[in-house]
Amino acid sequence: MSLTILQRIAAGEARAVDECLDQYGNLIWSIARRFSPGHADAEDAVQETLLEIWRSASRFDPQVASETAFIATIAKRRLIDRHRKRSRAIDASPIEDEAAVGSWVAADPVELQEEAERVRVVMGRLRHDERRVLELSLVEGLTHSEISAATSLPLGTVKTHARRGLNRLREMLGVNPVTSPSDA
């Protein structure tokens, strides 16, 4: 009885990996393309799937499932994991300067003072970390990197607190968020 491709991969046969790619590459690619948001993401998913097949080949049992089913299951699981990871990811894209400052200018000093007091009150309602990051950025003029160093928070966390804080501030002040070109 001859060994299957997966059994040969598990045994360390280098040629079996090439045969697996030849025989199942199109299947893996079609599954990845169907469930990936873009071409580059699909390519990454295929690589992850092939690596997982190589790692899991020793678990393959021809009495339980066919090679095709085993490989398709690994591909689908990899893609589900990637989708879950993407959906949990926090948007940490940089905030545009215009979005942070806004385009509103007060007509007179009294109006400006009233608006500043309103912002101060609303900022008091933000989470402590969001408020602290915004104060260091807007009042002290620190960059995200400087805030990270001053607060011992990771840079990504600082950016996330800034974005969330600004979004919540806009929401509570009733200011329309500034849209970026990618939103249009």
C-alpha positions in Angstrom: 0.0 0.0 0.0 1.5 3.4 -1.0 1.5 6.3 1.3 -0.6 9.4 0.7 0.9 12.7 0.0 0.2 13.9 3.6 1.7 10.8 5.1 4.9 11.3 2.9 5.0 14.9 4.1 4.8 13.7 7.7 7.7 11.3 6.9 9.8 14.2 5.8 9.8 13.5 2.1 10.7 16.8 0.4 9.1 15.9 -3.0 5.8 15.3 -1.3 5.5 19.0 -0.5 5.8 19.9 -4.2 3.3 17.2 -5.1 0.9 18.5 -2.5 1.2 22.0 -3.9 0.7 20.7 -7.5 -2.3 18.6 -6.5 -4.1 20.9 -4.0 -2.7 24.4 -4.7 -5.7 25.4 -6.8 -8.1 24.2 -4.1 -6.3 26.2 -1.4 -6.1 29.2 -3.6 -9.8 29.2 -4.5 -10.8 28.9 -0.9 -8.4 31.7 0.1 -9.6 34.0 -2.7 -13.2 33.4 -1.8 -12.8 34.3 1.9 -10.1 37.0 1.7 -10.6 40.7 1.3 -7.8 41.1 -1.2 -5.2 39.4 -3.4 -2.3 40.0 -1.0 -4.3 38.7 1.9 -5.3 35.6 -0.1 -1.6 35.0 -0.8 -0.7 35.3 2.9 -3.6 32.9 3.7 -2.3 30.3 1.2 1.2 30.5 2.8 -0.2 30.1 6.3 -2.4 27.2 5.1 0.6 25.4 3.5 2.6 25.8 6.6 -0.2 24.5 8.7 -0.6 21.5 6.3 3.1 20.8 6.7 2.8 21.0 10.5 -0.4 18.9 10.7 0.4 16.2 8.1 1.2 13.7 10.8 -2.4 14.0 12.2 -3.9 13.0 8.8 -5.8 9.6 9.0 -7.1 8.3 5.7 -9.6 6.2 7.6 -11.2 9.4 8.9 -11.2 11.7 5.9 -9.8 12.2 2.5 -6.7 14.3 1.8 -8.9 16.8 0.0 -11.3 17.2 3.0 -8.3 17.4 5.4 -6.6 20.1 3.4 -9.9 22.0 2.7 -10.6 21.9 6.5 -7.2 23.3 7.4 -7.6 26.1 4.8 -11.1 27.1 6.1 -9.9 27.1 9.7 -6.9 29.3 8.8 -9.2 31.7 7.0 -11.7 31.8 9.8 -8.8 32.5 12.2 -7.6 35.3 9.9 -11.1 36.8 9.7 -11.6 36.8 13.5 -8.2 38.4 13.9 -9.1 41.2 11.4 -12.5 41.8 13.1 -10.8 42.1 16.5 -8.1 44.5 15.3 -8.4 48.0 16.5 -8.1 50.8 14.0 -4.8 52.4 14.8 -4.4 54.4 11.7 -3.0 57.9 12.2 -5.3 60.8 12.9 -5.1 63.6 10.4 -4.1 67.0 11.8 -7.3 68.6 10.5 -9.4 66.0 12.3 -7.6 66.8 15.6 -7.9 70.5 15.3 -11.1 70.9 13.3 -12.0 73.8 11.1 -14.2 75.8 13.5 -13.1 79.2 14.6 -14.9 81.2 17.2 -16.2 84.7 16.1 -15.4 86.4 19.4 -13.5 85.7 22.6 -16.6 85.1 24.8 -17.8 82.5 22.4 -14.4 80.9 22.3 -14.2 80.9 26.1 -17.7 79.2 26.4 -16.7 76.6 23.8 -13.4 75.9 25.7 -15.4 75.4 28.9 -17.8 73.0 27.1 -14.8 71.0 25.8 -13.2 70.9 29.3 -16.4 69.6 30.8 -16.9 67.0 28.1 -13.2 65.9 28.3 -13.9 65.2 32.0 -16.3 62.5 30.8 -13.7 60.7 28.8 -11.9 57.6 30.1 -8.8 58.5 32.1 -6.4 57.1 29.6 -8.1 58.8 26.6 -8.2 62.1 28.5 -4.6 61.9 29.6 -3.4 61.1 26.0 -5.4 64.0 24.6 -4.2 66.4 27.2 -0.6 65.5 26.6 -1.2 65.8 22.8 -3.4 68.9 22.6 -2.3 70.9 25.6 1.3 69.9 26.1 1.9 69.4 22.3 3.6 66.0 22.7 3.9 63.6 19.8 2.5 60.1 20.1 6.0 58.8 20.6 6.7 61.3 23.3 3.4 60.4 25.0 4.3 56.7 24.8 7.6 57.4 26.6 6.0 59.7 29.2 3.2 57.3 30.1 5.0 54.0 29.5 2.1 52.9 27.2 2.9 51.2 23.9 2.8 53.5 20.9 -0.2 51.6 19.4 -2.2 52.0 22.6 -1.4 55.8 22.7 -2.7 56.1 19.1 -5.8 54.1 19.9 -6.6 56.2 23.0 -6.1 59.3 21.0 -8.4 58.1 18.2 -11.1 56.8 20.5 -10.9 59.9 22.7 -11.3 62.3 19.8 -14.1 60.2 18.4 -15.9 60.2 21.7 -15.2 63.9 22.2 -16.7 64.7 18.8 -19.7 62.5 19.5 -20.4 64.2 22.9 -19.9 67.7 21.4 -22.2 66.9 18.5 -19.4 67.6 15.9 -19.5 65.7 12.7 -16.4 63.5 12.3 -14.0 64.5 9.6 -14.1 61.9 6.8 -10.9 60.7 5.2 -10.6 60.1 1.4 -10.9 56.3 2.1 -14.4 57.0 3.7 -15.7 58.7 0.6 
